[in-house]
Amino acid sequence: VVEPVNGFCTKKEYQRFLQQVPEFEHMLYEDGVTIIKFWFSISKEEQRNRFEARRQNPLKQWKLSPVDEKAQELWESYTRYKEEMFSKTHTTFSPWILVKANDKQSARLESLRYMLNLLPYVGKDTAQVPLAHDPNVVTRFHRRMIELDL
């Protein structure tokens, strides 16, 4: 999404990417690879707040790049490309998993629960903590979704 919004690739290159992603992911799936594509979604206001907090914190200033600095003014373009990417790369074997991430801690914990619930491992059946994720935080992308950044 960053590449076409910021002109780091041509429209032709981006269209090729959208075509090749499902093909590549399907090859991985056929080889037994589990693919989990998380999209951590935040509101425009939350992004603004996080960027401002980084600007003010000398220990986190390094996280801000020129691309980040332009993100707020390019919000609509990012949204358009993101929605196109979801619609063309969301498949049954490699779905997009959307995470409401305005609350960082909840987003991280619920994503881990989603992953732990999905994957097989020793001790899963005897886990002492609930593994079911909160569907109000983590959900699959659906083509009929209207607003993704809540």
N, CA, C and O atoms as a GROMACS GRO file, in nm:
protein
  600
    1VAL      N    1   0.083  -0.119   0.000
    1VAL     CA    2   0.000   0.000   0.000
    1VAL      C    3   0.088   0.126   0.000
    1VAL      O    4   0.056   0.224  -0.067
    2VAL      N    5   0.197   0.122   0.074
    2VAL     CA    6   0.287   0.238   0.082
    2VAL      C    7   0.346   0.270  -0.055
    2VAL      O    8   0.361   0.387  -0.091
    3GLU      N    9   0.378   0.167  -0.131
    3GLU     CA   10   0.448   0.187  -0.258
    3GLU      C   11   0.364   0.266  -0.358
    3GLU      O   12   0.413   0.367  -0.409
    4PRO      N   13   0.241   0.226  -0.390
    4PRO     CA   14   0.166   0.305  -0.489
    4PRO      C   15   0.125   0.443  -0.438
    4PRO      O   16   0.119   0.538  -0.515
    5VAL      N   17   0.096   0.454  -0.311
    5VAL     CA   18   0.055   0.584  -0.256
    5VAL      C   19   0.168   0.686  -0.268
    5VAL      O   20   0.144   0.802  -0.299
    6ASN      N   21   0.290   0.642  -0.245
    6ASN     CA   22   0.404   0.733  -0.244
    6ASN      C   23   0.482   0.733  -0.375
    6ASN      O   24   0.588   0.796  -0.384
    7GLY      N   25   0.432   0.664  -0.477
    7GLY     CA   26   0.498   0.665  -0.606
    7GLY      C   27   0.625   0.583  -0.611
    7GLY      O   28   0.712   0.609  -0.694
    8PHE      N   29   0.638   0.482  -0.523
    8PHE     CA   30   0.757   0.397  -0.522
    8PHE      C   31   0.746   0.283  -0.624
    8PHE      O   32   0.841   0.207  -0.641
    9CYS      N   33   0.632   0.272  -0.690
    9CYS     CA   34   0.615   0.174  -0.796
    9CYS      C   35   0.519   0.234  -0.899
    9CYS      O   36   0.447   0.330  -0.870
   10THR      N   37   0.518   0.177  -1.017
   10THR     CA   38   0.426   0.222  -1.121
   10THR      C   39   0.290   0.153  -1.102
   10THR      O   40   0.279   0.055  -1.028
   11LYS      N   41   0.189   0.204  -1.169
   11LYS     CA   42   0.057   0.140  -1.163
   11LYS      C   43   0.064  -0.002  -1.219
   11LYS      O   44  -0.001  -0.092  -1.168
   12LYS      N   45   0.144  -0.020  -1.323
   12LYS     CA   46   0.159  -0.153  -1.383
   12LYS      C   47   0.224  -0.249  -1.284
   12LYS      O   48   0.181  -0.364  -1.271
   13GLU      N   49   0.327  -0.203  -1.215
   13GLU     CA   50   0.393  -0.288  -1.115
   13GLU      C   51   0.297  -0.323  -1.002
   13GLU      O   52   0.298  -0.436  -0.953
   14TYR      N   53   0.216  -0.228  -0.960
   14TYR     CA   54   0.120  -0.255  -0.852
   14TYR      C   55   0.014  -0.355  -0.898
   14TYR      O   56  -0.023  -0.444  -0.821
   15GLN      N   57  -0.035  -0.342  -1.019
   15GLN     CA   58  -0.134  -0.437  -1.071
   15GLN      C   59  -0.074  -0.578  -1.081
   15GLN      O   60  -0.142  -0.676  -1.052
   16ARG      N   61   0.051  -0.585  -1.121
   16ARG     CA   62   0.119  -0.716  -1.128
   16ARG      C   63   0.130  -0.777  -0.987
   16ARG      O   64   0.107  -0.896  -0.968
   17PHE      N   65   0.164  -0.693  -0.891
   17PHE     CA   66   0.171  -0.737  -0.751
   17PHE      C   67   0.036  -0.795  -0.707
   17PHE      O   68   0.032  -0.904  -0.650
   18LEU      N   69  -0.072  -0.723  -0.734
   18LEU     CA   70  -0.205  -0.770  -0.692
   18LEU      C   71  -0.241  -0.902  -0.758
   18LEU      O   72  -0.310  -0.985  -0.699
   19GLN      N   73  -0.196  -0.922  -0.880
   19GLN     CA   74  -0.222  -1.048  -0.950
   19GLN      C   75  -0.137  -1.161  -0.894
   19GLN      O   76  -0.185  -1.274  -0.881
   20GLN      N   77  -0.011  -1.132  -0.861
   20GLN     CA   78   0.082  -1.237  -0.820
   20GLN      C   79   0.066  -1.280  -0.675
   20GLN      O   80   0.096  -1.394  -0.641
   21VAL      N   81   0.019  -1.191  -0.588
   21VAL     CA   82   0.007  -1.225  -0.446
   21VAL      C   83  -0.076  -1.351  -0.424
   21VAL      O   84  -0.028  -1.445  -0.360
   22PRO      N   85  -0.201  -1.356  -0.474
   22PRO     CA   86  -0.280  -1.479  -0.450
   22PRO      C   87  -0.215  -1.604  -0.510
   22PRO      O   88  -0.226  -1.712  -0.452
   23GLU      N   89  -0.149  -1.590  -0.624
   23GLU     CA   90  -0.083  -1.704  -0.686
   23GLU      C   91   0.032  -1.754  -0.597
   23GLU      O   92   0.046  -1.874  -0.574
   24PHE      N   93   0.112  -1.662  -0.549
   24PHE     CA   94   0.225  -1.696  -0.463
   24PHE      C   95   0.175  -1.757  -0.332
   24PHE      O   96   0.226  -1.860  -0.287
   25GLU      N   97   0.076  -1.693  -0.271
   25GLU     CA   98   0.022  -1.745  -0.145
   25GLU      C   99  -0.039  -1.883  -0.164
   25GLU      O  100  -0.031  -1.966  -0.074
   26HIS      N  101  -0.100  -1.908  -0.278
   26HIS     CA  102  -0.159  -2.040  -0.303
   26HIS      C  103  -0.050  -2.146  -0.313
   26HIS      O  104  -0.069  -2.258  -0.266
   27MET      N  105   0.063  -2.112  -0.373
   27MET     CA  106   0.174  -2.208  -0.379
   27MET      C  107   0.223  -2.241  -0.238
   27MET      O  108   0.250  -2.357  -0.206
   28LEU      N  109   0.234  -2.139  -0.153
   28LEU     CA  110   0.276  -2.163  -0.014
   28LEU      C  111   0.174  -2.252   0.057
   28LEU      O  112   0.210  -2.347   0.127
   29TYR      N  113   0.046  -2.220   0.038
   29TYR     CA  114  -0.063  -2.298   0.100
   29TYR      C  115  -0.056  -2.445   0.056
   29TYR      O  116  -0.070  -2.535   0.138
   30GLU      N  117  -0.034  -2.468  -0.074
   30GLU     CA  118  -0.023  -2.605  -0.125
   30GLU      C  119   0.094  -2.680  -0.065
   30GLU      O  120   0.092  -2.803  -0.056
   31ASP      N  121   0.197  -2.607  -0.023
   31ASP     CA  122   0.314  -2.669   0.042
   31ASP      C  123   0.295  -2.684   0.192
   31ASP      O  124   0.387  -2.727   0.262
   32GLY      N  125   0.176  -2.650   0.243
   32GLY     CA  126   0.147  -2.670   0.384
   32GLY      C  127   0.180  -2.553   0.474
   32GLY      O  128   0.176  -2.567   0.597
   33VAL      N  129   0.212  -2.439   0.417
   33VAL     CA  130   0.243  -2.320   0.496
   33VAL      C  131   0.113  -2.253   0.540
   33VAL      O  132   0.023  -2.230   0.460
   34THR      N  133   0.106  -2.222   0.669
   34THR     CA  134  -0.009  -2.146   0.720
   34THR      C  135   0.023  -1.998   0.708
   34THR      O  136   0.125  -1.951   0.759
   35ILE      N  137  -0.063  -1.926   0.640
   35ILE     CA  138  -0.043  -1.782   0.620
   35ILE      C  139  -0.146  -1.707   0.704
   35ILE      O  140  -0.266  -1.733   0.694
   36ILE      N  141  -0.098  -1.616   0.785
   36ILE     CA  142  -0.187  -1.529   0.863
   36ILE      C  143  -0.152  -1.386   0.827
   36ILE      O  144  -0.042  -1.338   0.858
   37LYS      N  145  -0.244  -1.317   0.761
   37LYS     CA  146  -0.222  -1.179   0.719
   37LYS      C  147  -0.304  -1.088   0.811
   37LYS      O  148  -0.425  -1.075   0.795
   38PHE      N  149  -0.236  -1.027   0.906
   38PHE     CA  150  -0.301  -0.932   0.997
   38PHE      C  151  -0.291  -0.791   0.939
   38PHE      O  152  -0.188  -0.752   0.885
   39TRP      N  153  -0.399  -0.717   0.951
   39TRP     CA  154  -0.398  -0.573   0.921
   39TRP      C  155  -0.442  -0.502   1.049
   39TRP      O  156  -0.557  -0.513   1.090
   40PHE      N  157  -0.349  -0.431   1.110
   40PHE     CA  158  -0.379  -0.358   1.233
   40PHE      C  159  -0.432  -0.222   1.194
   40PHE      O  160  -0.358  -0.136   1.145
   41SER      N  161  -0.560  -0.202   1.216
   41SER     CA  162  -0.630  -0.084   1.170
   41SER      C  163  -0.649   0.017   1.283
   41SER      O  164  -0.702  -0.015   1.390
   42ILE      N  165  -0.606   0.141   1.257
   42ILE     CA  166  -0.626   0.247   1.355
   42ILE      C  167  -0.699   0.362   1.286
   42ILE      O  168  -0.700   0.372   1.163
   43SER      N  169  -0.758   0.446   1.365
   43SER     CA  170  -0.827   0.564   1.311
   43SER      C  171  -0.725   0.670   1.272
   43SER      O  172  -0.610   0.667   1.317
   44LYS      N  173  -0.767   0.762   1.190
   44LYS     CA  174  -0.681   0.873   1.149
   44LYS      C  175  -0.639   0.954   1.272
   44LYS      O  176  -0.524   0.996   1.283
   45GLU      N  177  -0.733   0.976   1.362
   45GLU     CA  178  -0.703   1.050   1.485
   45GLU      C  179  -0.599   0.978   1.570
   45GLU      O  180  -0.507   1.040   1.623
   46GLU      N  181  -0.613   0.846   1.584
   46GLU     CA  182  -0.517   0.769   1.664
   46GLU      C  183  -0.379   0.773   1.599
   46GLU      O  184  -0.278   0.784   1.668
   47GLN      N  185  -0.374   0.763   1.467
   47GLN     CA  186  -0.244   0.772   1.399
   47GLN      C  187  -0.180   0.908   1.427
   47GLN      O  188  -0.060   0.916   1.454
   48ARG      N  189  -0.259   1.014   1.419
   48ARG     CA  190  -0.208   1.148   1.448
   48ARG      C  191  -0.152   1.156   1.590
   48ARG      O  192  -0.044   1.210   1.612
   49ASN      N  193  -0.226   1.101   1.686
   49ASN     CA  194  -0.181   1.102   1.826
   49ASN      C  195  -0.052   1.024   1.845
   49ASN      O  196   0.037   1.068   1.917
   50ARG      N  197  -0.041   0.908   1.781
   50ARG     CA  198   0.080   0.826   1.795
   50ARG      C  199   0.200   0.895   1.732
   50ARG      O  200   0.310   0.892   1.789
   51PHE      N  201   0.181   0.957   1.616
   51PHE     CA  202   0.292   1.028   1.552
   51PHE      C  203   0.337   1.145   1.639
   51PHE      O  204   0.457   1.169   1.653
   52GLU      N  205   0.242   1.216   1.695
   52GLU     CA  206   0.278   1.330   1.781
   52GLU      C  207   0.352   1.283   1.906
   52GLU      O  208   0.449   1.346   1.948
   53ALA      N  209   0.309   1.173   1.964
   53ALA     CA  210   0.377   1.118   2.081
   53ALA      C  211   0.520   1.078   2.045
   53ALA      O  212   0.612   1.096   2.125
   54ARG      N  213   0.540   1.022   1.926
   54ARG     CA  214   0.675   0.986   1.882
   54ARG      C  215   0.762   1.110   1.863
   54ARG      O  216   0.880   1.110   1.899
   55ARG      N  217   0.704   1.215   1.806
   55ARG     CA  218   0.781   1.339   1.786
   55ARG      C  219   0.830   1.395   1.919
   55ARG      O  220   0.940   1.450   1.926
   56GLN      N  221   0.750   1.381   2.023
   56GLN     CA  222   0.782   1.438   2.154
   56GLN      C  223   0.876   1.350   2.236
   56GLN      O  224   0.938   1.398   2.331
   57ASN      N  225   0.888   1.223   2.201
   57ASN     CA  226   0.968   1.129   2.280
   57ASN      C  227   1.103   1.105   2.212
   57ASN      O  228   1.110   1.044   2.106
   58PRO      N  229   1.212   1.152   2.275
   58PRO     CA  230   1.345   1.135   2.214
   58PRO      C  231   1.381   0.988   2.190
   58PRO      O  232   1.463   0.959   2.102
   59LEU      N  233   1.322   0.896   2.266
   59LEU     CA  234   1.354   0.754   2.249
   59LEU      C  235   1.275   0.691   2.133
   59LEU      O  236   1.307   0.580   2.090
   60LYS      N  237   1.174   0.761   2.085
   60LYS     CA  238   1.092   0.705   1.977
   60LYS      C  239   1.095   0.788   1.849
   60LYS      O  240   1.032   0.751   1.750
   61GLN      N  241   1.166   0.899   1.849
   61GLN     CA  242   1.170   0.985   1.731
   61GLN      C  243   1.223   0.912   1.608
   61GLN      O  244   1.183   0.943   1.496
   62TRP      N  245   1.312   0.817   1.630
   62TRP     CA  246   1.371   0.741   1.519
   62TRP      C  247   1.266   0.662   1.440
   62TRP      O  248   1.290   0.624   1.326
   63LYS      N  249   1.151   0.636   1.502
   63LYS     CA  250   1.046   0.559   1.434
   63LYS      C  251   0.975   0.639   1.325
   63LYS      O  252   0.910   0.580   1.239
   64LEU      N  253   0.987   0.770   1.328
   64LEU     CA  254   0.919   0.854   1.229
   64LEU      C  255   1.005   0.871   1.104
   64LEU      O  256   1.123   0.903   1.112
   65SER      N  257   0.944   0.849   0.989
   65SER     CA  258   1.014   0.865   0.862
   65SER      C  259   0.943   0.973   0.780
   65SER      O  260   0.832   1.014   0.816
   66PRO      N  261   1.004   1.018   0.674
   66PRO     CA  262   0.935   1.114   0.586
   66PRO      C  263   0.802   1.057   0.531
   66PRO      O  264   0.707   1.132   0.511
   67VAL      N  265   0.797   0.928   0.509
   67VAL     CA  266   0.672   0.864   0.463
   67VAL      C  267   0.564   0.878   0.571
   67VAL      O  268   0.449   0.909   0.540
   68ASP      N  269   0.601   0.855   0.696
   68ASP     CA  270   0.507   0.872   0.807
   68ASP      C  271   0.457   1.016   0.814
   68ASP      O  272   0.338   1.040   0.838
   69GLU      N  273   0.547   1.110   0.794
   69GLU     CA  274   0.511   1.251   0.806
   69GLU      C  275   0.403   1.290   0.706
   69GLU      O  276   0.324   1.382   0.732
   70LYS      N  277   0.398   1.222   0.591
   70LYS     CA  278   0.298   1.253   0.488
   70LYS      C  279   0.171   1.170   0.501
   70LYS      O  280   0.074   1.194   0.429
   71ALA      N  281   0.170   1.073   0.591
   71ALA     CA  282   0.060   0.976   0.598
   71ALA      C  283  -0.076   1.041   0.623
   71ALA      O  284  -0.176   1.000   0.564
   72GLN      N  285  -0.080   1.140   0.709
   72GLN     CA  286  -0.208   1.203   0.742
   72GLN      C  287  -0.270   1.271   0.619
   72GLN      O  288  -0.391   1.260   0.596
   73GLU      N  289  -0.189   1.340   0.542
   73GLU     CA  290  -0.244   1.408   0.425
   73GLU      C  291  -0.279   1.311   0.312
   73GLU      O  292  -0.355   1.345   0.222
   74LEU      N  293  -0.223   1.191   0.317
   74LEU     CA  294  -0.251   1.090   0.213
   74LEU      C  295  -0.348   0.982   0.261
   74LEU      O  296  -0.361   0.878   0.197
   75TRP      N  297  -0.416   1.007   0.372
   75TRP     CA  298  -0.504   0.908   0.435
   75TRP      C  299  -0.604   0.847   0.336
   75TRP      O  300  -0.620   0.725   0.332
   76GLU      N  301  -0.670   0.930   0.258
   76GLU     CA  302  -0.772   0.880   0.165
   76GLU      C  303  -0.711   0.790   0.058
   76GLU      O  304  -0.770   0.689   0.019
   77SER      N  305  -0.593   0.827   0.010
   77SER     CA  306  -0.525   0.745  -0.090
   77SER      C  307  -0.484   0.610  -0.031
   77SER      O  308  -0.500   0.506  -0.094
   78TYR      N  309  -0.431   0.612   0.092
   78TYR     CA  310  -0.398   0.487   0.160
   78TYR      C  311  -0.522   0.400   0.173
   78TYR      O  312  -0.517   0.279   0.150
   79THR      N  313  -0.633   0.460   0.210
   79THR     CA  314  -0.758   0.384   0.228
   79THR      C  315  -0.801   0.320   0.097
   79THR      O  316  -0.840   0.203   0.095
   80ARG      N  317  -0.795   0.395  -0.011
   80ARG     CA  318  -0.836   0.343  -0.142
   80ARG      C  319  -0.749   0.224  -0.183
   80ARG      O  320  -0.801   0.121  -0.226
   81TYR      N  321  -0.618   0.238  -0.170
   81TYR     CA  322  -0.528   0.129  -0.208
   81TYR      C  323  -0.541   0.009  -0.115
   81TYR      O  324  -0.533  -0.106  -0.158
   82LYS      N  325  -0.562   0.036   0.012
   82LYS     CA  326  -0.578  -0.073   0.108
   82LYS      C  327  -0.702  -0.155   0.074
   82LYS      O  328  -0.698  -0.278   0.073
   83GLU      N  329  -0.812  -0.087   0.045
   83GLU     CA  330  -0.936  -0.158   0.012
   83GLU      C  331  -0.922  -0.237  -0.118
   83GLU      O  332  -0.976  -0.347  -0.129
   84GLU      N  333  -0.849  -0.182  -0.214
   84GLU     CA  334  -0.825  -0.256  -0.338
   84GLU      C  335  -0.740  -0.380  -0.310
   84GLU      O  336  -0.767  -0.489  -0.362
   85MET      N  337  -0.636  -0.362  -0.228
   85MET     CA  338  -0.550  -0.476  -0.194
   85MET      C  339  -0.630  -0.586  -0.124
   85MET      O  340  -0.616  -0.704  -0.157
   86PHE      N  341  -0.713  -0.547  -0.027
   86PHE     CA  342  -0.796  -0.646   0.042
   86PHE      C  343  -0.883  -0.721  -0.058
   86PHE      O  344  -0.888  -0.844  -0.057
   87SER      N  345  -0.952  -0.649  -0.142
   87SER     CA  346  -1.049  -0.712  -0.232
   87SER      C  347  -0.981  -0.805  -0.332
   87SER      O  348  -1.042  -0.903  -0.376
   88LYS      N  349  -0.857  -0.777  -0.370
   88LYS     CA  350  -0.789  -0.860  -0.471
   88LYS      C  351  -0.696  -0.965  -0.412
   88LYS      O  352  -0.653  -1.055  -0.484
   89THR      N  353  -0.664  -0.957  -0.284
   89THR     CA  354  -0.570  -1.054  -0.226
   89THR      C  355  -0.630  -1.133  -0.110
   89THR      O  356  -0.560  -1.215  -0.050
   90HIS      N  357  -0.756  -1.112  -0.078
   90HIS     CA  358  -0.824  -1.189   0.027
   90HIS      C  359  -0.878  -1.317  -0.037
   90HIS      O  360  -0.958  -1.311  -0.130
   91THR      N  361  -0.833  -1.431   0.012
   91THR     CA  362  -0.877  -1.560  -0.041
   91THR      C  363  -0.914  -1.652   0.075
   91THR      O  364  -0.882  -1.623   0.190
   92THR      N  365  -0.980  -1.762   0.044
   92THR     CA  366  -1.016  -1.858   0.149
   92THR      C  367  -0.893  -1.922   0.210
   92THR      O  368  -0.893  -1.953   0.330
   93PHE      N  369  -0.787  -1.943   0.131
   93PHE     CA  370  -0.666  -2.007   0.183
   93PHE      C  371  -0.571  -1.906   0.247
   93PHE      O  372  -0.478  -1.945   0.318
   94SER      N  373  -0.593  -1.777   0.223
   94SER     CA  374  -0.507  -1.673   0.280
   94SER      C  375  -0.589  -1.546   0.302
   94SER      O  376  -0.574  -1.447   0.231
   95PRO      N  377  -0.677  -1.550   0.403
   95PRO     CA  378  -0.765  -1.436   0.426
   95PRO      C  379  -0.695  -1.320   0.498
   95PRO      O  380  -0.594  -1.340   0.567
   96TRP      N  381  -0.749  -1.202   0.482
   96TRP     CA  382  -0.703  -1.087   0.561
   96TRP      C  383  -0.775  -1.091   0.695
   96TRP      O  384  -0.897  -1.108   0.701
   97ILE      N  385  -0.698  -1.076   0.802
   97ILE     CA  386  -0.752  -1.070   0.937
   97ILE      C  387  -0.736  -0.926   0.985
   97ILE      O  388  -0.624  -0.877   0.999
   98LEU      N  389  -0.848  -0.861   1.010
   98LEU     CA  390  -0.846  -0.720   1.050
   98LEU      C  391  -0.850  -0.710   1.202
   98LEU      O  392  -0.928  -0.778   1.269
   99VAL      N  393  -0.764  -0.625   1.254
   99VAL     CA  394  -0.752  -0.606   1.398
   99VAL      C  395  -0.775  -0.459   1.430
   99VAL      O  396  -0.701  -0.372   1.383
  100LYS      N  397  -0.876  -0.432   1.510
  100LYS     CA  398  -0.898  -0.294   1.557
  100LYS      C  399  -0.788  -0.263   1.658
  100LYS      O  400  -0.782  -0.324   1.765
  101ALA      N  401  -0.700  -0.170   1.622
  101ALA     CA  402  -0.577  -0.152   1.697
  101ALA      C  403  -0.562  -0.016   1.764
  101ALA      O  404  -0.450   0.023   1.800
  102ASN      N  405  -0.670   0.057   1.781
  102ASN     CA  406  -0.658   0.183   1.856
  102ASN      C  407  -0.608   0.156   1.998
  102ASN      O  408  -0.533   0.235   2.055
  103ASP      N  409  -0.649   0.043   2.054
  103ASP     CA  410  -0.600  -0.003   2.184
  103ASP      C  411  -0.490  -0.106   2.155
  103ASP      O  412  -0.520  -0.221   2.124
  104LYS      N  413  -0.363  -0.064   2.166
  104LYS     CA  414  -0.250  -0.150   2.129
  104LYS      C  415  -0.248  -0.281   2.206
  104LYS      O  416  -0.228  -0.388   2.147
  105GLN      N  417  -0.266  -0.275   2.336
  105GLN     CA  418  -0.255  -0.396   2.417
  105GLN      C  419  -0.363  -0.497   2.379
  105GLN      O  420  -0.334  -0.616   2.362
  106SER      N  421  -0.485  -0.451   2.366
  106SER     CA  422  -0.595  -0.540   2.328
  106SER      C  423  -0.570  -0.600   2.190
  106SER      O  424  -0.592  -0.719   2.168
  107ALA      N  425  -0.524  -0.518   2.097
  107ALA     CA  426  -0.497  -0.566   1.961
  107ALA      C  427  -0.392  -0.676   1.962
  107ALA      O  428  -0.406  -0.777   1.894
  108ARG      N  429  -0.287  -0.657   2.039
  108ARG     CA  430  -0.180  -0.757   2.043
  108ARG      C  431  -0.227  -0.886   2.109
  108ARG      O  432  -0.201  -0.995   2.057
  109LEU      N  433  -0.295  -0.874   2.222
  109LEU     CA  434  -0.342  -0.994   2.291
  109LEU      C  435  -0.443  -1.072   2.208
  109LEU      O  436  -0.435  -1.195   2.198
  110GLU      N  437  -0.537  -1.003   2.148
  110GLU     CA  438  -0.640  -1.071   2.068
  110GLU      C  439  -0.581  -1.133   1.942
  110GLU      O  440  -0.628  -1.237   1.897
  111SER      N  441  -0.480  -1.070   1.884
  111SER     CA  442  -0.412  -1.128   1.768
  111SER      C  443  -0.340  -1.257   1.806
  111SER      O  444  -0.344  -1.356   1.732
  112LEU      N  445  -0.275  -1.255   1.921
  112LEU     CA  446  -0.209  -1.376   1.970
  112LEU      C  447  -0.311  -1.487   1.996
  112LEU      O  448  -0.287  -1.603   1.964
  113ARG      N  449  -0.425  -1.450   2.054
  113ARG     CA  450  -0.530  -1.551   2.078
  113ARG      C  451  -0.578  -1.610   1.945
  113ARG      O  452  -0.597  -1.731   1.934
  114TYR      N  453  -0.598  -1.524   1.846
  114TYR     CA  454  -0.641  -1.572   1.715
  114TYR      C  455  -0.541  -1.674   1.662
  114TYR      O  456  -0.579  -1.783   1.618
  115MET      N  457  -0.412  -1.639   1.666
  115MET     CA  458  -0.307  -1.726   1.614
  115MET      C  459  -0.298  -1.856   1.693
  115MET      O  460  -0.287  -1.963   1.634
  116LEU      N  461  -0.302  -1.846   1.826
  116LEU     CA  462  -0.292  -1.966   1.909
  116LEU      C  463  -0.412  -2.058   1.888
  116LEU      O  464  -0.398  -2.181   1.895
  117ASN      N  465  -0.527  -2.002   1.864
  117ASN     CA  466  -0.646  -2.082   1.839
  117ASN      C  467  -0.640  -2.151   1.702
  117ASN      O  468  -0.693  -2.260   1.685
  118LEU      N  469  -0.575  -2.087   1.607
  118LEU     CA  470  -0.569  -2.138   1.470
  118LEU      C  471  -0.467  -2.250   1.452
  118LEU      O  472  -0.493  -2.348   1.381
  119LEU      N  473  -0.352  -2.236   1.516
  119LEU     CA  474  -0.242  -2.329   1.492
  119LEU      C  475  -0.245  -2.450   1.587
  119LEU      O  476  -0.286  -2.437   1.702
  120PRO      N  477  -0.201  -2.566   1.538
  120PRO     CA  478  -0.191  -2.683   1.625
  120PRO      C  479  -0.058  -2.681   1.703
  120PRO      O  480   0.045  -2.644   1.649
  121TYR      N  481  -0.063  -2.720   1.828
  121TYR     CA  482   0.059  -2.731   1.908
  121TYR      C  483   0.030  -2.815   2.031
  121TYR      O  484  -0.086  -2.829   2.072
  122VAL      N  485   0.135  -2.870   2.090
  122VAL     CA  486   0.123  -2.953   2.210
  122VAL      C  487   0.077  -2.864   2.326
  122VAL      O  488   0.133  -2.757   2.349
  123GLY      N  489  -0.025  -2.909   2.399
  123GLY     CA  490  -0.075  -2.835   2.516
  123GLY      C  491  -0.192  -2.744   2.485
  123GLY      O  492  -0.248  -2.683   2.576
  124LYS      N  493  -0.229  -2.733   2.360
  124LYS     CA  494  -0.338  -2.644   2.322
  124LYS      C  495  -0.469  -2.683   2.392
  124LYS      O  496  -0.544  -2.596   2.437
  125ASP      N  497  -0.495  -2.811   2.400
  125ASP     CA  498  -0.621  -2.859   2.459
  125ASP      C  499  -0.627  -2.840   2.610
  125ASP      O  500  -0.735  -2.847   2.669
  126THR      N  501  -0.514  -2.817   2.673
  126THR     CA  502  -0.512  -2.801   2.818
  126THR      C  503  -0.473  -2.659   2.860
  126THR      O  504  -0.433  -2.637   2.974
  127ALA      N  505  -0.485  -2.564   2.768
  127ALA     CA  506  -0.447  -2.425   2.798
  127ALA      C  507  -0.528  -2.373   2.916
  127ALA      O  508  -0.647  -2.401   2.929
  128GLN      N  509  -0.463  -2.296   3.001
  128GLN     CA  510  -0.526  -2.241   3.121
  128GLN      C  511  -0.592  -2.106   3.097
  128GLN      O  512  -0.662  -2.054   3.184
  129VAL      N  513  -0.569  -2.049   2.981
  129VAL     CA  514  -0.629  -1.919   2.946
  129VAL      C  515  -0.719  -1.937   2.824
  129VAL      O  516  -0.694  -2.025   2.741
  130PRO      N  517  -0.821  -1.856   2.812
  130PRO     CA  518  -0.909  -1.869   2.695
  130PRO      C  519  -0.834  -1.832   2.566
  130PRO      O  520  -0.763  -1.732   2.561
  131LEU      N  521  -0.852  -1.914   2.464
  131LEU     CA  522  -0.785  -1.891   2.336
  131LEU      C  523  -0.876  -1.827   2.233
  131LEU      O  524  -0.829  -1.784   2.128
  132ALA      N  525  -1.005  -1.821   2.259
  132ALA     CA  526  -1.097  -1.761   2.164
  132ALA      C  527  -1.076  -1.611   2.163
  132ALA      O  528  -1.078  -1.546   2.267
  133HIS      N  529  -1.055  -1.556   2.044
  133HIS     CA  530  -1.032  -1.412   2.031
  133HIS      C  531  -1.165  -1.336   2.041
  133HIS      O  532  -1.272  -1.393   2.021
  134ASP      N  533  -1.154  -1.210   2.072
  134ASP     CA  534  -1.271  -1.122   2.080
  134ASP      C  535  -1.309  -1.080   1.938
  134ASP      O  536  -1.231  -1.010   1.872
  135PRO      N  537  -1.426  -1.121   1.888
  135PRO     CA  538  -1.465  -1.086   1.751
  135PRO      C  539  -1.492  -0.937   1.732
  135PRO      O  540  -1.506  -0.891   1.619
  136ASN      N  541  -1.499  -0.862   1.841
  136ASN     CA  542  -1.513  -0.717   1.829
  136ASN      C  543  -1.378  -0.650   1.805
  136ASN      O  544  -1.371  -0.531   1.774
  137VAL      N  545  -1.270  -0.727   1.819
  137VAL     CA  546  -1.136  -0.674   1.796
  137VAL      C  547  -1.073  -0.738   1.672
  137VAL      O  548  -1.012  -0.668   1.591
  138VAL      N  549  -1.088  -0.868   1.657
  138VAL     CA  550  -1.028  -0.942   1.545
  138VAL      C  551  -1.137  -1.006   1.462
  138VAL      O  552  -1.222  -1.078   1.514
  139THR      N  553  -1.135  -0.978   1.332
  139THR     CA  554  -1.235  -1.035   1.243
  139THR      C  555  -1.174  -1.055   1.104
  139THR      O  556  -1.074  -0.993   1.069
  140ARG      N  557  -1.236  -1.142   1.026
  140ARG     CA  558  -1.193  -1.160   0.887
  140ARG      C  559  -1.248  -1.047   0.801
  140ARG      O  560  -1.355  -0.993   0.828
  141PHE      N  561  -1.172  -1.011   0.700
  141PHE     CA  562  -1.220  -0.914   0.601
  141PHE      C  563  -1.337  -0.975   0.526
  141PHE      O  564  -1.336  -1.093   0.492
  142HIS      N  565  -1.437  -0.894   0.499
  142HIS     CA  566  -1.550  -0.932   0.414
  142HIS      C  567  -1.565  -0.825   0.309
  142HIS      O  568  -1.557  -0.706   0.339
  143ARG      N  569  -1.587  -0.865   0.188
  143ARG     CA  570  -1.594  -0.769   0.077
  143ARG      C  571  -1.705  -0.666   0.095
  143ARG      O  572  -1.700  -0.560   0.031
  144ARG      N  573  -1.801  -0.691   0.178
  144ARG     CA  574  -1.911  -0.596   0.198
  144ARG      C  575  -1.882  -0.497   0.310
  144ARG      O  576  -1.967  -0.413   0.340
  145MET      N  577  -1.765  -0.505   0.372
  145MET     CA  578  -1.734  -0.412   0.480
  145MET      C  579  -1.729  -0.270   0.425
  145MET      O  580  -1.673  -0.245   0.319
  146ILE      N  581  -1.789  -0.179   0.499
  146ILE     CA  582  -1.796  -0.040   0.452
  146ILE      C  583  -1.682   0.043   0.509
  146ILE      O  584  -1.610   0.109   0.434
  147GLU      N  585  -1.667   0.039   0.639
  147GLU     CA  586  -1.564   0.122   0.704
  147GLU      C  587  -1.469   0.033   0.782
  147GLU      O  588  -1.511  -0.039   0.872
  148LEU      N  589  -1.342   0.039   0.747
  148LEU     CA  590  -1.244  -0.049   0.808
  148LEU      C  591  -1.169   0.018   0.923
  148LEU      O  592  -1.137  -0.046   1.023
  149ASP      N  593  -1.142   0.146   0.910
  149ASP     CA  594  -1.062   0.216   1.011
  149ASP      C  595  -1.154   0.278   1.116
  149ASP      O  596  -1.201   0.391   1.100
  150LEU      N  597  -1.178   0.204   1.221
  150LEU     CA  598  -1.270   0.250   1.326
  150LEU      C  599  -1.196   0.302   1.443
  150LEU      O  600  -1.258   0.345   1.541
   0.00000   0.00000   0.00000
